[in-house]
Every structure is written in structure tokens, then in C-alpha cells.
Amino acid sequence: MKKIVMAIMAAGLSGCLVSAPTTIPNGKAAAQVDCSNPRPMVCTMEYRPVCASLLAGGEKTYASGCNACADIAVSGYLPQACEDQQ
């Protein structure tokens, strides 16, 4: 049982990698987080809005980075809500 729980936690935490910094509207630098495989299958219920970059173009606000990376349509995200969806 312990091995299963550890495997699920590892899969959930390995869903995102940090890449180059990006400038956000308030002038501070924020790191663009790139989603990678394996994608998270389970996310905690936290609300920390992120602005996700969609593979097909455009952006969408998700409740958390985990929720964003769990969607296969997302390539990465910034740690803030999208400007037009706040």
C-alpha cells in the first residue's frame, strides 16, 4: 500500500518542470512552468490560479498548476490568473 501511495505522489509531483523566467504585468519576473509527462492524475483541492498556455493557442485560467498540467491541452503555465479572466 505504501508503494502505491508513493507512486501516486511521485507521478503527481513530476508533472511540471520549471523553465526560463517570464515578465508578468506587475513588472516582477515569474517562472514559466512547463508541463511534462507523466501528467498528474490526482490534484489537491487548492485555489492558486494559474494562466495556462494551450497547445492549440490561447490561454485559460485553472485553479492550480496541478489542474492545468493534468489537462493534455496545456503546455505550461504562469503562476497567476490570466488577465482577461480575473
Secondary structure, 3 states (H helix, E strand, C coil): CHHHHHHHHHHHHCCEEEEEEEECCCCCEEEEEEECCCCCCCCCCCCCCEEEEECCCCEEEECCHHHHHHCCCEEEEECCCCHHHC
